[in-house]
């Protein structure tokens, strides 16, 4: 009997079922892509689509991670150095700063961030 555990066997079973279904769908998608490429496209088209698809998918992921990290780093640095939010202490019209990760999520437990 574990302390603090909730859900137990049912939660574990449901997680396993979800994982098996996800893997089955992934296998079906891969099989569909393979048979479509093998029977309806030339090898040149398949290779070009694979290269361009990989580049475009990675470009979106890298841009999303890089932009988010840069905004968060800038907001955290401004807060640590000046005690200001990402907007320089001003509230933008229509809501909080445009950073995807708000300065308000930075834990204020260190004496570096709190004023004495």
DSSP file (Angstrom, degrees, kcal/mol; ACC not computed):
  #  RESIDUE AA STRUCTURE BP1 BP2  ACC     N-H-->O    O-->H-N    N-H-->O    O-->H-N    TCO  KAPPA ALPHA  PHI   PSI    X-CA   Y-CA   Z-CA
    1    1 A X              0   0    0      0, 0.0     2,-0.3     0, 0.0     0, 0.0   0.000 360.0 360.0 360.0 117.6    0.0    0.0    0.0
    2    2 A X    >   -     0   0    0      1,-0.0     3,-0.5     2,-0.0     2,-0.3  -0.644 360.0-126.4 -89.1 143.9    1.6    3.3   -1.1
    3    3 A X  T 3  S+     0   0    0     -2,-0.3     3,-0.1     1,-0.2    -1,-0.0  -0.671  90.6  12.3 -84.8 142.8    1.1    6.5    0.8
    4    4 A X  T 3  S+     0   0    0     -2,-0.3     2,-0.3     1,-0.3    -1,-0.2   0.437  91.1 136.7  76.4  -1.6   -0.2    9.5   -1.2
    5    5 A X    <   -     0   0    0     -3,-0.5     2,-0.4     2,-0.1    -1,-0.3  -0.598  32.7-170.2 -80.3 136.8   -1.0    7.4   -4.2
    6    6 A X        +     0   0    0     -2,-0.3     2,-1.5    -3,-0.1     5,-0.0  -0.921  63.2  12.3-121.4 152.3   -4.3    8.1   -5.8
    7    7 A X  S >> S-     0   0    0     -2,-0.4     3,-1.0     4,-0.1     4,-0.7  -0.158  79.4-179.1  82.1 -45.7   -6.1    6.2   -8.5
    8    8 A X  H 3>  +     0   0    0     -2,-1.5     4,-2.0     1,-0.2     5,-0.2  -0.212  62.3   4.8  55.7-125.6   -3.9    3.1   -8.2
    9    9 A X  H 3> S+     0   0    0      1,-0.2     4,-2.7     2,-0.2    -1,-0.2   0.865 130.7  53.8 -64.5 -40.7   -4.6    0.2  -10.5
   10   10 A X  H <> S+     0   0    0     -3,-1.0     4,-2.7     1,-0.2    -1,-0.2   0.928 110.0  47.0 -62.6 -45.3   -7.3    1.9  -12.5
   11   11 A X  H  X S+     0   0    0     -4,-0.7     4,-2.1     1,-0.2    -1,-0.2   0.906 113.9  48.1 -63.1 -41.7   -5.1    4.9  -13.3
   12   12 A X  H  X S+     0   0    0     -4,-2.0     4,-2.3     2,-0.2    -2,-0.2   0.915 112.9  48.4 -65.1 -42.8   -2.2    2.7  -14.3
   13   13 A X  H  X S+     0   0    0     -4,-2.7     4,-2.6     2,-0.2    -2,-0.2   0.917 111.9  48.6 -64.0 -44.1   -4.5    0.5  -16.5
   14   14 A X  H  X S+     0   0    0     -4,-2.7     4,-2.3     1,-0.2    -1,-0.2   0.880 111.0  50.9 -65.6 -37.0   -6.0    3.6  -18.2
   15   15 A X  H  X S+     0   0    0     -4,-2.1     4,-2.2    -5,-0.2    -1,-0.2   0.916 111.1  48.4 -64.1 -42.8   -2.6    5.0  -18.9
   16   16 A X  H  X S+     0   0    0     -4,-2.3     4,-2.5     2,-0.2    -2,-0.2   0.907 111.1  50.1 -64.3 -42.3   -1.4    1.7  -20.4
   17   17 A X  H  X S+     0   0    0     -4,-2.6     4,-2.5     1,-0.2     5,-0.2   0.920 110.7  50.1 -62.1 -43.9   -4.5    1.5  -22.6
   18   18 A X  H  X S+     0   0    0     -4,-2.3     4,-2.3     1,-0.2    -1,-0.2   0.899 111.2  48.7 -61.2 -41.1   -3.9    5.1  -23.8
   19   19 A X  H  X S+     0   0    0     -4,-2.2     4,-2.5     2,-0.2    -2,-0.2   0.912 111.0  49.6 -65.8 -43.2   -0.3    4.3  -24.6
   20   20 A X  H  X S+     0   0    0     -4,-2.5     4,-2.3     2,-0.2    -2,-0.2   0.919 112.4  47.9 -62.9 -43.4   -1.2    1.1  -26.5
   21   21 A X  H  X S+     0   0    0     -4,-2.5     4,-2.5     2,-0.2    -1,-0.2   0.911 111.2  50.9 -63.5 -42.1   -3.9    3.0  -28.6
   22   22 A X  H  X S+     0   0    0     -4,-2.3     4,-2.2     1,-0.2    -2,-0.2   0.922 111.8  47.0 -62.2 -43.6   -1.4    5.8  -29.3
   23   23 A X  H  X S+     0   0    0     -4,-2.5     4,-2.4     2,-0.2    -1,-0.2   0.878 110.9  52.2 -66.1 -37.4    1.2    3.4  -30.5
   24   24 A X  H  X S+     0   0    0     -4,-2.3     4,-2.3     2,-0.2    -2,-0.2   0.924 110.8  47.2 -64.3 -43.8   -1.4    1.5  -32.6
   25   25 A X  H  X S+     0   0    0     -4,-2.5     4,-2.4     2,-0.2    -2,-0.2   0.890 111.1  51.9 -64.6 -38.8   -2.5    4.8  -34.3
   26   26 A X  H  X S+     0   0    0     -4,-2.2     4,-2.5     2,-0.2    -2,-0.2   0.921 110.0  49.1 -62.0 -44.0    1.2    5.7  -34.9
   27   27 A X  H  X S+     0   0    0     -4,-2.4     4,-2.5     1,-0.2    -2,-0.2   0.902 111.3  49.5 -63.1 -41.7    1.8    2.4  -36.6
   28   28 A X  H  X S+     0   0    0     -4,-2.3     4,-2.5     2,-0.2    -1,-0.2   0.903 111.3  49.2 -64.2 -41.1   -1.2    2.7  -38.8
   29   29 A X  H  X S+     0   0    0     -4,-2.4     4,-2.5     2,-0.2    -2,-0.2   0.914 112.1  48.2 -64.2 -43.0   -0.2    6.3  -39.8
   30   30 A X  H  X S+     0   0    0     -4,-2.5     4,-2.5     2,-0.2    -2,-0.2   0.915 112.6  48.9 -64.1 -42.3    3.3    5.1  -40.6
   31   31 A X  H  X S+     0   0    0     -4,-2.5     4,-2.6     2,-0.2     5,-0.2   0.911 111.1  49.8 -63.3 -42.4    2.0    2.1  -42.6
   32   32 A X  H  X S+     0   0    0     -4,-2.5     4,-2.3     1,-0.2     5,-0.2   0.918 112.1  48.0 -62.1 -44.3   -0.4    4.4  -44.5
   33   33 A X  H  X S+     0   0    0     -4,-2.5     4,-2.4     2,-0.2    -2,-0.2   0.904 112.2  49.6 -64.0 -40.8    2.4    6.8  -45.4
   34   34 A X  H  X S+     0   0    0     -4,-2.5     4,-2.9     2,-0.2    -2,-0.2   0.956 113.3  44.2 -63.2 -50.8    4.7    4.0  -46.5
   35   35 A X  H  X S+     0   0    0     -4,-2.6     4,-2.1     1,-0.2     5,-0.3   0.867 113.8  51.0 -66.5 -35.1    2.1    2.4  -48.8
   36   36 A X  H  X S+     0   0    0     -4,-2.3     4,-2.2    -5,-0.2     5,-0.4   0.941 114.4  43.7 -64.3 -46.2    1.1    5.7  -50.2
   37   37 A X  H  X S+     0   0    0     -4,-2.4     4,-1.0    -5,-0.2    -2,-0.2   0.898 116.1  47.9 -65.3 -40.3    4.7    6.7  -51.0
   38   38 A X  H  < S+     0   0    0     -4,-2.9    -1,-0.2    -5,-0.2    -2,-0.2   0.860 123.8  28.2 -70.7 -35.3    5.5    3.2  -52.4
   39   39 A X  H  < S+     0   0    0     -4,-2.1    -2,-0.2    -5,-0.2    -1,-0.2   0.657 128.8  32.0-104.6 -17.4    2.5    2.9  -54.7
   40   40 A X  H  < S+     0   0    0     -4,-2.2     2,-0.3    -5,-0.3    -3,-0.2   0.474 110.3  53.6-122.0  -3.0    1.5    6.4  -55.7
   41   41 A X  S  < S-     0   0    0     -4,-1.0     2,-0.1    -5,-0.4    -1,-0.1  -0.953  76.1-114.2-134.5 152.7    4.7    8.5  -55.8
   42   42 A X     >  -     0   0    0     -2,-0.3     4,-2.3     1,-0.1     5,-0.2  -0.431  35.8-110.0 -76.3 158.4    8.1    8.2  -57.4
   43   43 A X  H  > S+     0   0    0      1,-0.2     4,-2.5     2,-0.2     5,-0.2   0.862 119.8  55.1 -57.7 -35.4   11.2    7.8  -55.2
   44   44 A X  H  > S+     0   0    0      2,-0.2     4,-2.5     1,-0.2    -1,-0.2   0.929 108.5  46.8 -64.0 -45.3   12.3   11.3  -56.0
   45   45 A X  H  > S+     0   0    0      2,-0.2     4,-2.5     1,-0.2    -2,-0.2   0.900 112.6  50.6 -61.4 -41.2    8.9   12.8  -54.9
   46   46 A X  H  X S+     0   0    0     -4,-2.3     4,-2.3     2,-0.2    -2,-0.2   0.924 112.3  45.7 -64.5 -45.3    9.1   10.7  -51.7
   47   47 A X  H  X S+     0   0    0     -4,-2.5     4,-2.5     2,-0.2     5,-0.2   0.918 113.8  48.9 -65.1 -44.0   12.6   11.8  -50.8
   48   48 A X  H  X S+     0   0    0     -4,-2.5     4,-2.6     1,-0.2     5,-0.3   0.914 112.5  48.2 -62.3 -43.2   11.8   15.5  -51.6
   49   49 A X  H  X S+     0   0    0     -4,-2.5     4,-2.5    -5,-0.2     5,-0.2   0.893 111.6  50.5 -65.0 -39.5    8.7   15.3  -49.4
   50   50 A X  H  X S+     0   0    0     -4,-2.3     4,-2.2    -5,-0.2    -2,-0.2   0.928 114.0  43.7 -64.9 -44.8   10.6   13.6  -46.6
   51   51 A X  H  X S+     0   0    0     -4,-2.5     4,-2.4     2,-0.2    -2,-0.2   0.950 118.0  43.3 -66.6 -49.6   13.4   16.2  -46.6
   52   52 A X  H  X S+     0   0    0     -4,-2.6     4,-2.7    -5,-0.2     5,-0.2   0.898 114.2  51.4 -64.6 -40.0   11.1   19.3  -46.9
   53   53 A X  H  X S+     0   0    0     -4,-2.5     4,-2.6    -5,-0.3     5,-0.2   0.922 111.2  47.2 -62.2 -44.5    8.6   17.9  -44.3
   54   54 A X  H  X S+     0   0    0     -4,-2.2     4,-2.3    -5,-0.2     5,-0.2   0.922 114.0  47.7 -63.5 -43.8   11.4   17.3  -41.8
   55   55 A X  H  X S+     0   0    0     -4,-2.4     4,-2.1     2,-0.2    -2,-0.2   0.926 114.7  45.0 -63.7 -45.0   12.8   20.8  -42.4
   56   56 A X  H  X S+     0   0    0     -4,-2.7     4,-1.9     2,-0.2    -2,-0.2   0.913 114.2  48.1 -68.3 -42.2    9.5   22.5  -42.1
   57   57 A X  H  X S+     0   0    0     -4,-2.6     4,-1.9    -5,-0.2    -1,-0.2   0.918 114.6  46.1 -64.6 -42.4    8.3   20.6  -39.0
   58   58 A X  H  X S+     0   0    0     -4,-2.3     4,-3.1    -5,-0.2     5,-0.3   0.859 108.2  57.1 -68.3 -34.4   11.6   21.2  -37.3
   59   59 A X  H  X S+     0   0    0     -4,-2.1     4,-2.4    -5,-0.2    -1,-0.2   0.909 108.1  47.0 -63.0 -41.2   11.6   24.9  -38.2
   60   60 A X  H  X S+     0   0    0     -4,-1.9     4,-2.4     2,-0.2    -1,-0.2   0.926 115.0  46.1 -65.6 -44.5    8.2   25.3  -36.5
   61   61 A X  H  X S+     0   0    0     -4,-1.9     4,-2.4     2,-0.2     5,-0.2   0.940 114.3  46.8 -64.0 -48.1    9.4   23.5  -33.4
   62   62 A X  H  X S+     0   0    0     -4,-3.1     4,-2.9     1,-0.2     5,-0.2   0.909 113.6  49.1 -62.3 -42.5   12.7   25.3  -33.2
   63   63 A X  H  X S+     0   0    0     -4,-2.4     4,-2.6    -5,-0.3     5,-0.3   0.923 111.6  48.9 -63.8 -43.3   11.0   28.7  -33.7
   64   64 A X  H  X S+     0   0    0     -4,-2.4     4,-1.7    -5,-0.2    -2,-0.2   0.915 116.7  41.6 -63.6 -42.7    8.4   28.0  -31.1
   65   65 A X  H  X S+     0   0    0     -4,-2.4     4,-2.6    -5,-0.2    -2,-0.2   0.921 117.0  47.7 -70.4 -43.9   11.0   26.9  -28.5
   66   66 A X  H  X S+     0   0    0     -4,-2.9     4,-2.6    -5,-0.2     5,-0.2   0.927 113.6  45.5 -65.6 -46.8   13.5   29.7  -29.3
   67   67 A X  H  X S+     0   0    0     -4,-2.6     4,-2.4    -5,-0.2     5,-0.2   0.922 115.4  47.4 -64.2 -44.1   11.0   32.5  -29.3
   68   68 A X  H  X S+     0   0    0     -4,-1.7     4,-2.4    -5,-0.3    33,-0.2   0.926 114.2  46.9 -62.5 -45.2    9.4   31.3  -26.0
   69   69 A X  H  X S+     0   0    0     -4,-2.6     4,-2.7     1,-0.2    -2,-0.2   0.902 112.3  50.1 -64.8 -41.2   12.8   30.8  -24.4
   70   70 A X  H  X S+     0   0    0     -4,-2.6     4,-2.4     2,-0.2    -1,-0.2   0.917 112.7  46.1 -65.3 -42.8   14.0   34.2  -25.5
   71   71 A X  H  X S+     0   0    0     -4,-2.4     4,-2.4    -5,-0.2    -2,-0.2   0.916 114.8  47.4 -65.3 -42.3   10.9   36.0  -24.2
   72   72 A X  H  X S+     0   0    0     -4,-2.4     4,-2.6    -5,-0.2    -2,-0.2   0.905 112.4  49.4 -66.0 -41.1   11.0   34.2  -20.9
   73   73 A X  H  X S+     0   0    0     -4,-2.7     4,-2.5     2,-0.2    -2,-0.2   0.913 112.1  48.5 -64.3 -42.8   14.8   34.9  -20.5
   74   74 A X  H  X S+     0   0    0     -4,-2.4     4,-2.3     2,-0.2    -2,-0.2   0.906 113.3  47.1 -63.4 -42.0   14.3   38.6  -21.2
   75   75 A X  H  X S+     0   0    0     -4,-2.4     4,-2.1     2,-0.2    -2,-0.2   0.911 113.9  47.1 -66.9 -42.0   11.4   38.8  -18.8
   76   76 A X  H  X S+     0   0    0     -4,-2.6     4,-2.6     2,-0.2    -2,-0.2   0.891 112.6  49.6 -66.9 -39.0   13.3   37.0  -16.1
   77   77 A X  H  X S+     0   0    0     -4,-2.5     4,-2.7     2,-0.2     5,-0.3   0.916 111.5  48.4 -66.4 -42.6   16.4   39.1  -16.6
   78   78 A X  H  X>S+     0   0    0     -4,-2.3     4,-2.5     1,-0.2     6,-1.1   0.905 113.9  47.2 -63.4 -40.7   14.4   42.3  -16.4
   79   79 A X  H  X5S+     0   0    0     -4,-2.1     4,-1.4     4,-0.2    -2,-0.2   0.919 114.6  45.8 -66.9 -43.4   12.7   41.2  -13.3
   80   80 A X  H  <5S+     0   0    0     -4,-2.6    -2,-0.2     2,-0.2    -1,-0.2   0.892 121.6  36.9 -67.9 -39.5   15.9   40.1  -11.6
   81   81 A X  H  <5S+     0   0    0     -4,-2.7    -2,-0.2    -5,-0.2    -3,-0.2   0.897 137.2  12.5 -81.1 -41.6   17.8   43.2  -12.6
   82   82 A X  H  <5S-     0   0    0     -4,-2.5    -3,-0.2    -5,-0.3    -2,-0.2   0.518  91.2-119.7-117.5  -9.1   15.2   45.9  -12.2
   83   83 A X  S  <<S+     0   0    0     -4,-1.4     2,-0.3    -5,-0.7    -4,-0.2   0.770  73.1 128.1  71.7  24.7   12.3   44.3  -10.4
   84   84 A X        -     0   0    0     -6,-1.1    -1,-0.3     1,-0.1    -2,-0.2  -0.720  59.8-115.8-111.7 160.6   10.1   45.1  -13.4
   85   85 A X    >   -     0   0    0     -2,-0.3     3,-1.6    -3,-0.1     4,-0.1  -0.170  49.3 -83.6 -78.5-176.1    7.8   43.0  -15.5
   86   86 A X  T 3  S+     0   0    0      1,-0.3    -1,-0.1     2,-0.1    12,-0.1   0.637 128.0  59.1 -66.6 -13.9    8.5   42.3  -19.2
   87   87 A X  T >  S-     0   0    0      3,-0.1     3,-0.9   -12,-0.0    -1,-0.3   0.215 121.0-101.7-101.4  14.5    6.8   45.7  -20.1
   88   88 A X  T <  S-     0   0    0     -3,-1.6    -2,-0.1     1,-0.2     3,-0.1   0.817  80.0 -51.4  73.2  29.1    9.2   47.8  -18.0
   89   89 A X  T 3  S+     0   0    0      1,-0.3     2,-0.4    -4,-0.1    -1,-0.2   0.341 115.6 111.9  89.6  -8.0    6.8   48.2  -15.2
   90   90 A X    <   -     0   0    0     -3,-0.9     2,-0.5    -5,-0.1    -1,-0.3  -0.781  66.6-128.7 -99.5 143.7    3.9   49.4  -17.4
   91   91 A X        -     0   0    0     -2,-0.4     5,-0.1    -3,-0.1     2,-0.1  -0.795  26.0-129.1 -88.8 127.0    0.8   47.3  -18.0
   92   92 A X    >   -     0   0    0     -2,-0.5     3,-1.4     3,-0.4     2,-0.2  -0.390  31.6 -95.2 -71.8 153.7    0.0   46.9  -21.7
   93   93 A X  T 3  S+     0   0    0      1,-0.2    -1,-0.1    -2,-0.1     0, 0.0  -0.486 109.0  25.2 -67.0 136.0   -3.5   47.7  -22.9
   94   94 A X  T 3  S-     0   0    0     -2,-0.2     2,-0.3    -3,-0.1    -1,-0.2   0.530 125.0 -48.4  90.2   6.1   -5.6   44.6  -23.0
   95   95 A X  S <  S-     0   0    0     -3,-1.4    -3,-0.4     0, 0.0     3,-0.1  -0.911  85.5 -13.3 138.6-162.1   -3.8   42.4  -20.5
   96   96 A X  S    S-     0   0    0     -2,-0.3    -5,-0.0     1,-0.2     6,-0.0  -0.009  84.5 -59.4 -73.6 179.3   -0.5   41.1  -19.2
   97   97 A X        -     0   0    0      1,-0.1    -1,-0.2    -5,-0.0    -6,-0.0  -0.150  49.4-117.2 -56.6 155.4    2.9   41.2  -21.0
   98   98 A X  S    S+     0   0    0     -3,-0.1    -1,-0.1   -12,-0.1     2,-0.1   0.425  75.2 120.5 -81.2   2.2    3.0   39.4  -24.3
   99   99 A X        -     0   0    0      1,-0.1     3,-0.1   -28,-0.1   -31,-0.1  -0.419  66.1-135.9 -65.0 140.0    5.5   36.8  -23.1
  100  100 A X  S    S+     0   0    0      1,-0.2     2,-0.6   -32,-0.1    -1,-0.1   0.813 100.9  46.5 -69.2 -28.4    4.2   33.3  -23.4
  101  101 A X  S    S-     0   0    0    -33,-0.2    -1,-0.2     3,-0.0   -26,-0.1  -0.952  95.2-137.8-113.3 111.1    5.6   32.6  -19.9
  102  102 A X    >   -     0   0    0     -2,-0.6     3,-1.7     1,-0.1     4,-0.2  -0.280  13.4-125.4 -71.3 150.7    4.7   35.4  -17.6
  103  103 A X  G >  S+     0   0    0      1,-0.3     3,-2.0     2,-0.2    -1,-0.1   0.784 107.3  73.1 -61.8 -27.5    7.0   37.0  -15.1
  104  104 A X  G 3  S+     0   0    0      1,-0.3    -1,-0.3     3,-0.0    -2,-0.0   0.678  85.9  64.7 -63.8 -16.1    4.4   36.3  -12.5
  105  105 A X  G <  S+     0   0    0     -3,-1.7     2,-0.4     2,-0.1    -1,-0.3   0.561  75.3 105.7 -84.8  -6.8    5.3   32.6  -12.8
  106  106 A X  S <  S-     0   0    0     -3,-2.0     2,-0.1    -4,-0.2    -3,-0.0  -0.597  80.4-117.9 -73.1 125.3    8.8   33.2  -11.4
  107  107 A X        -     0   0    0     -2,-0.4     3,-0.4     1,-0.1     2,-0.3  -0.435  17.4-152.5 -66.7 135.6    9.0   31.9   -7.8
  108  108 A X        +     0   0    0      1,-0.2    -1,-0.1    -2,-0.1    -2,-0.0  -0.295  61.7 111.4-102.9  47.0    9.7   34.7   -5.4
  109  109 A X        +     0   0    0     -2,-0.3     2,-0.2     4,-0.0    -1,-0.2   0.680  55.5  83.9 -93.9 -18.9   11.4   32.6   -2.7
  110  110 A X  S >> S-     0   0    0     -3,-0.4     3,-1.1     1,-0.1     4,-0.7  -0.586  78.5-130.8 -87.7 147.7   14.9   33.9   -3.1
  111  111 A X  T 34 S+     0   0    0      1,-0.2    -1,-0.1    -2,-0.2     5,-0.1   0.667 104.4  72.2 -69.3 -14.4   16.1   37.1   -1.4
  112  112 A X  T 34 S+     0   0    0      1,-0.2    -1,-0.2     3,-0.1    -4,-0.0   0.859 103.5  39.5 -65.0 -34.1   17.5   38.2   -4.8
  113  113 A X  T <4 S+     0   0    0     -3,-1.1     2,-0.4    -6,-0.1    -1,-0.2   0.598 105.8  74.7 -93.3 -13.1   13.9   38.8   -6.0
  114  114 A X  S  < S-     0   0    0     -4,-0.7     2,-0.3     2,-0.0    -5,-0.0  -0.788  77.9-125.0-105.4 145.5   12.4   40.3   -2.9
  115  115 A X              0   0    0     -2,-0.4    -2,-0.1     1,-0.1    -3,-0.1  -0.674 360.0 360.0 -87.6 140.9   13.0   43.8   -1.6
  116  116 A X              0   0    0     -2,-0.3    -1,-0.1    -5,-0.1    -5,-0.0   0.468 360.0 360.0 -85.0 360.0   14.3   44.1    1.9
